[in-house]
């Protein structure tokens, strides 16, 4: 019996020792990795510059922005004269007729039906963009929403369960799901109303307040109807969506306590878990990624400028735009990272999870004989959640708070992320190995 117990203890000790040796080996490898990372960053910068040389920078027409500034100032003055700011639907003087009521009911029903989960939202954005390619925001939203789905399934995937407990993962999922759902329920009806206007041959944007949309967006849609300026519309939707979730999500007490003010969320910048990537080539191990890393989610201005840079990248760089569109059309979104990197991830786990975790990566690839990293489909790990009604109110207050965002749309200097993404994965794996050394 003693011998058997000793063998069991020896086996457990051997596994822990193997994990510890792997962690030490990875730590010793860090200087070499840092050098490779620096070389890779320089290569990525060079690749970015080559693509920028063929870029078509986006421009917002100053004359249209000036007209919008007048409209927003008028709204501001009306609000000041009217006192407190109510919900847009409550304060609007627009009266809908029977046909309008039927249209509004149809739009609301479609939005509810497609707001079931991240997958249905993400595919809805793409379908709408395919029907109305002038709606640039729909494609941007599709690709960003793909990233949101991957972040959701990561919580139940290969690595994060080692770093976060069950209740913490649940809180982060609620945070991601709520933000994803609120943006969809506000923005998607706007896109459908525009589509209905196209069918009717006349603008129907007087109905926007009946859908609870901010006053800020009404003159934007009216201007877009006349000018067709996709850049101004897209930036306005970015400004709107980030302001829309600022009080409802970012400053919401539960999410601040359970997610945003936690140590894990603070480590996101270090681990680069808040990277948004666009796959613009996916053939075996020739995966190519472009994207950016959001450093400070807490900062409203930074989130808006981040969204603008992603937009400038997606629609200003032909190679990224063409590749991202081809990828989106070829690979249906499931929430699994195997959608774009099947050489690294698998939606079905080959073997039961083992503890302690053994390293699987060797640079940009799996180590010889290593099983793919588990990245499940969304439907297999997170059931649908009922979307609660958003808190009422209109975020728009003053024209001065939004006008600075409509001055320019600069391209990021470096955005090719294939090498950086590989380092990101290695850093997360190293964090998992390290966490096992300090757990009792």
C-alpha positions in Angstrom: 0.0 0.0 0.0 2.8 2.4 0.8 4.5 1.5 -2.4 1.3 2.3 -4.3 0.8 5.6 -2.5 4.4 6.5 -3.1 3.9 5.8 -6.8 0.8 8.0 -6.8 2.6 10.8 -5.0 5.6 10.4 -7.3 3.3 10.5 -10.3 1.6 13.7 -9.2 4.9 15.2 -8.2 6.3 14.3 -11.6 3.5 16.0 -13.4 3.9 19.2 -11.3 7.7 19.0 -11.8 7.2 18.7 -15.5 4.9 21.7 -15.5 7.4 23.7 -13.4 10.2 22.8 -15.7 8.1 23.9 -18.7 7.5 27.2 -17.0 11.2 27.7 -16.2 12.1 26.8 -19.7 9.7 29.3 -21.1 11.0 32.0 -18.7 14.6 31.3 -19.8 13.4 31.6 -23.4 11.8 35.0 -22.8 14.9 37.1 -23.9 15.0 35.2 -27.2 11.3 35.6 -27.6 11.6 39.3 -26.9 14.2 39.5 -29.7 12.1 37.6 -32.1 9.1 39.8 -31.1 11.1 42.9 -31.9 12.2 41.5 -35.3 8.6 40.5 -35.9 7.3 43.9 -35.0 9.7 45.5 -37.4 8.6 43.1 -40.1 4.9 43.8 -39.3 5.6 47.5 -39.5 7.2 47.0 -42.9 4.2 44.9 -44.1 1.8 47.6 -42.8 3.7 50.3 -44.6 3.5 48.3 -47.9 -0.2 48.1 -47.6 -0.5 51.7 -46.6 1.3 52.7 -49.8 -1.7 51.3 -51.7 -4.3 52.7 -49.2 -7.2 54.9 -50.0 -7.6 57.1 -46.9 -11.2 57.9 -45.9 -12.3 61.5 -45.7 -15.2 63.2 -44.0 -16.6 66.1 -46.0 -16.1 69.3 -43.9 -19.1 71.0 -45.4 -21.4 68.2 -44.2 -19.8 68.1 -40.8 -20.4 71.9 -40.5 -24.1 71.3 -41.3 -24.4 68.6 -38.7 -22.7 70.9 -36.2 -25.6 73.4 -36.7 -28.2 70.6 -36.3 -26.6 69.3 -33.1 -26.3 72.8 -31.7 -30.0 73.3 -32.4 -30.8 70.0 -30.6 -28.7 71.2 -27.7 -30.6 74.5 -27.5 -33.9 72.6 -27.6 -32.8 70.4 -24.8 -31.8 73.4 -22.7 -35.1 75.1 -23.3 -37.0 71.9 -22.5 -35.2 71.3 -19.2 -34.5 67.6 -18.3 -33.6 65.2 -21.0 -36.1 62.3 -21.4 -35.9 59.2 -23.4 -35.9 60.0 -27.2 -39.2 58.1 -27.7 -40.9 60.0 -24.9 -39.8 63.5 -25.9 -40.3 63.2 -29.7 -43.2 65.0 -31.2 -43.4 62.7 -34.2 -46.7 60.8 -34.6 -46.6 57.5 -36.4 -49.5 56.5 -38.7 -50.8 52.9 -39.1 -48.3 52.0 -41.8 -45.5 53.4 -39.6 -46.7 51.4 -36.6 -46.6 48.3 -38.7 -43.1 49.0 -39.9 -41.9 49.8 -36.4 -43.4 46.6 -35.1 -41.7 44.6 -37.9 -38.3 46.2 -37.2 -38.6 45.6 -33.4 -39.6 42.0 -34.0 -36.7 41.4 -36.4 -34.3 43.0 -33.9 -35.5 40.8 -31.0 -35.4 37.6 -33.1 -31.8 38.3 -34.2 -30.6 39.5 -30.8 -30.7 36.0 -29.4 -26.9 35.6 -29.1 -23.6 36.7 -30.5 -23.8 34.4 -33.5 -27.2 35.6 -34.7 -26.2 39.2 -34.3 -22.9 38.8 -36.1 -24.5 37.0 -39.1 -27.3 39.6 -39.2 -24.7 42.4 -39.6 -23.1 40.7 -42.5 -26.3 39.9 -44.3 -27.3 43.5 -44.1 -24.0 44.7 -45.4 -24.3 42.4 -48.3 -27.7 43.9 -49.1 -26.6 47.5 -48.5 -22.8 47.8 -48.9 -23.0 51.6 -48.4 -23.5 50.8 -44.8 -19.9 50.4 -43.9 -20.6 50.2 -40.2 -22.5 46.9 -40.7 -19.3 45.2 -42.0 -17.2 46.7 -39.2 -19.8 45.6 -36.6 -19.8 42.1 -38.1 -16.0 41.7 -37.7 -15.8 43.3 -34.3 -18.7 41.1 -33.2 -16.8 38.0 -34.3 -14.0 39.1 -31.9 -16.7 39.5 -29.2 -17.8 36.0 -29.8 -14.3 34.6 -29.6 -13.8 36.4 -26.3 -17.0 34.8 -25.0 -16.0 31.3 -25.9 -12.4 31.9 -24.6 -14.0 32.0 -21.1 -14.8 28.3 -21.5 -11.9 27.4 -23.7 -8.4 26.0 -23.2 -6.8 28.6 -21.0 -9.0 31.1 -19.2 -10.6 28.5 -16.9 -7.1 28.1 -15.4 -6.9 31.8 -14.8 -10.5 32.7 -13.8 -13.0 30.9 -11.5 -16.5 30.0 -12.6 -18.2 33.0 -11.1 -15.6 35.4 -12.5 -16.1 33.9 -16.0 -19.8 34.2 -15.7 -19.5 37.9 -14.8 -17.2 38.6 -17.7 -19.6 36.8 -20.1 -22.5 38.9 -18.8 -20.4 42.0 -19.4 -19.5 41.0 -23.0 -23.0 39.7 -23.8 -24.8 42.8 -22.4 -22.6 45.2 -24.4 -22.9 43.1 -27.5 -26.7 42.9 -27.2 -27.3 46.6 -26.3 -25.3 47.8 -29.3 -27.2 45.5 -31.6 -30.7 46.5 -30.2 -29.9 50.2 -30.7 -28.0 50.1 -34.0 -29.6 47.3 -36.0 -33.1 48.9 -36.0 -31.5 52.1 -37.4 -30.0 50.0 -40.3 -33.4 48.4 -40.9 -35.2 51.7 -41.0 -32.7 53.0 -43.6 -33.4 49.8 -45.7 -37.1 50.5 -45.3 -36.5 54.1 -46.5 -34.8 52.8 -49.6 -37.7 50.5 -50.4 -40.2 53.3 -49.8 -38.1 55.8 -51.8 -38.3 58.4 -49.1 -36.6 59.0 -45.7 -38.4 57.6 -42.7 -36.0 58.9 -40.1 -38.7 60.8 -38.2 -39.4 57.4 -36.8 -36.0 57.0 -35.2 -37.1 58.4 -31.8 -39.9 55.9 -31.7 -37.2 53.2 -31.7 -35.4 54.9 -28.7 -32.5 56.1 -30.9 -30.6 59.2 -29.7 -31.5 62.6 -31.1 -27.9 62.8 -32.2 -28.5 60.2 -35.0 -31.5 61.8 -36.6 -29.7 64.6 -38.5 -26.9 62.1 -39.3 -29.3 59.8 -41.1 -31.0 62.7 -42.9 -27.6 64.0 -44.1 -26.6 60.5 -45.2 -29.8 60.1 -47.2 -29.0 63.2 -49.2 -25.2 62.9 -49.5 -24.4 59.2 -49.3 -21.3 60.0 -47.2 -20.6 56.6 -45.6 -17.6 57.8 -43.6 -19.6 60.4 -41.6 -22.4 57.9 -41.0 -20.0 55.2 -39.8 -18.1 57.6 -37.4 -21.4 58.8 -36.1 -22.6 55.2 -35.4 -19.2 54.5 -33.6 -19.7 57.7 -31.5 -23.3 56.7 -30.8 -22.7 53.1 -29.8 -19.8 53.9 -27.4 -21.7 56.7 -25.7 -24.8 54.4 -25.6 -22.9 51.8 -23.5 -20.9 54.2 -21.4 -23.5 54.6 -18.5 -25.4 51.3 -19.2 -22.2 49.1 -19.2 -18.9 50.8 -18.5 -20.1 52.8 -15.5 -22.7 50.3 -14.3 -22.0 49.4 -10.7 -22.1 45.6 -11.0 -19.8 45.5 -14.1 -17.4 48.0 -12.5 -17.1 45.8 -9.3 -17.2 42.4 -10.9 -15.3 43.0 -14.1 -13.7 46.4 -14.9 -12.1 46.9 -11.4 -10.8 43.4 -11.1 -7.1 42.4 -11.3 -7.8 40.2 -14.4 -9.3 43.1 -16.4 -6.3 45.1 -15.4 -4.0 42.4 -16.9 -5.9 42.4 -20.2 -3.5 45.0 -21.7 -0.5 43.0 -20.6 -1.9 39.8 -22.1 -3.4 41.7 -25.0 -6.8 40.0 -24.6 -8.5 43.1 -25.9 -7.0 42.8 -29.4 -9.5 43.1 -32.3 -8.2 41.2 -35.3 -9.4 40.9 -38.9 -8.4 37.7 -40.7 -7.5 38.8 -44.2 -6.0 35.5 -45.4 -6.7 32.0 -44.1 -5.2 29.1 -46.0 -3.8 26.4 -43.7 -1.0 27.9 -41.7 -0.8 31.0 -44.0 -3.3 32.8 -41.7 -2.8 36.6 -41.8 -4.2 39.0 -39.3 -4.6 42.7 -39.2 -5.9 44.6 -36.2 -5.2 46.8 -33.2 -5.1 46.5 -29.4 -7.4 48.6 -27.2 -5.3 49.7 -24.2 -7.9 51.3 -22.0 -11.4 50.2 -22.3 -12.4 52.5 -19.5 -11.8 55.6 -21.6 -14.7 56.7 -23.8 -12.6 58.8 -26.1 -10.1 56.0 -26.6 -12.8 53.5 -27.5 -14.2 55.9 -30.1 -10.8 56.7 -31.6 -10.0 52.9 -31.6 -13.2 52.2 -33.5 -12.3 55.0 -36.0 -8.9 53.5 -36.6 -10.4 50.1 -37.2 -12.8 51.6 -39.7 -10.0 53.5 -41.5 -8.0 50.2 -41.6 -10.9 48.1 -42.9 -12.1 50.4 -45.6 -8.9 52.3 -46.4 -6.5 49.4 -47.0 -7.6 47.3 -50.1 -5.8 44.1 -49.1 -7.3 44.1 -45.7 -10.8 45.0 -46.9 -10.8 42.4 -49.7 -9.4 39.7 -47.5 -11.7 40.3 -44.6 -14.7 40.3 -46.8 -13.7 37.1 -48.5 -13.1 35.5 -45.1 -16.4 36.7 -43.7 -18.3 35.2 -46.7 -16.4 31.9 -46.7 -16.4 31.1 -43.0 -19.7 31.2 -41.0 -19.2 32.6 -37.5 -19.6 30.0 -34.8 -17.7 31.7 -31.9 -14.8 29.2 -32.2 -11.3 30.5 -33.1 -11.1 27.4 -35.3 -13.1 29.5 -37.7 -9.9 31.4 -38.7 -7.1 29.3 -37.2 -7.9 25.6 -37.6 -4.1 24.8 -37.4 -4.1 26.0 -33.8 -7.6 25.6 -32.5 -10.4 22.9 -32.5 -14.0 23.3 -31.7 -14.2 19.9 -30.1 -11.8 18.8 -27.4 -9.8 15.8 -28.4 -9.0 14.7 -24.9 -10.4 15.6 -21.4 -8.7 18.7 -19.9 -5.6 17.7 -17.9 -4.1 19.3 -14.8 -1.5 20.5 -14.6 -1.6 22.1 -18.0 1.2 21.1 -20.3 2.5 23.6 -22.9 1.3 23.1 -26.4 2.8 25.9 -28.4 6.2 26.1 -30.1 6.5 29.6 -31.5 3.7 30.2 -34.0 2.7 26.5 -34.2 1.6 23.6 -32.0 4.4 21.6 -30.6 4.9 18.2 -32.4 2.3 15.8 -31.2 0.3 18.4 -29.3 -3.5 18.4 -29.4 -5.1 21.6 -30.8 -6.2 24.2 -28.3 -9.8 23.9 -27.3 -12.0 26.8 -28.7 -15.6 25.8 -28.5 -18.5 27.0 -30.5 -20.7 29.5 -28.7 -23.8 27.4 -28.7 -22.0 24.6 -26.9 -20.9 26.6 -23.9 -23.2 29.6 -23.4 -27.0 29.2 -23.7 -29.0 32.1 -25.0 -29.9 34.8 -22.4 -32.9 37.0 -22.4 -32.0 40.6 -23.3 -33.3 42.9 -20.7 -34.6 46.3 -21.7 -32.0 49.1 -21.8 -32.0 51.8 -19.2 -34.0 54.8 -20.6 -32.4 58.2 -21.5 -30.5 60.0 -24.2 -26.7 60.3 -23.9 -26.5 63.3 -26.2 -26.0 66.7 -24.4 -23.8 69.1 -26.3 -22.4 69.4 -29.9 -19.0 70.1 -28.5 -18.8 66.6 -27.0 -19.0 65.0 -30.5 -17.5 67.4 -33.0 -13.8 66.6 -32.3 -14.5 63.0 -33.6 -15.4 64.3 -37.1 -12.2 66.0 -38.0 -10.1 63.2 -39.5 -9.9 59.4 -40.0 -6.2 58.6 -39.7 -4.8 55.2 -40.7 -2.9 53.4 -38.0 0.9 53.3 -38.7 1.2 49.6 -37.9 -1.6 47.1 -38.0 -0.3 43.8 -39.4 -0.6 41.5 -36.4 0.2 38.0 -37.5 3.4 37.8 -35.5 2.1 39.8 -32.6 -0.9 37.5 -32.3 1.4 34.5 -32.0 3.2 36.2 -29.2 -0.2 37.0 -27.6 -1.0 33.3 -27.5 2.4 32.4 -26.1 2.0 35.0 -23.3 -1.4 33.6 -22.3 0.0 30.1 -22.2 2.9 31.3 -20.1 0.5 33.0 -17.7 -1.4 29.6 -17.3 1.9 27.8 -16.6 2.9 30.5 -14.1 -0.5 30.4 -12.3 0.0 26.7 -11.7 3.3 27.4 -9.8 1.7 29.7 -7.3 -1.6 27.9 -6.6 -1.6 25.9 -3.3 
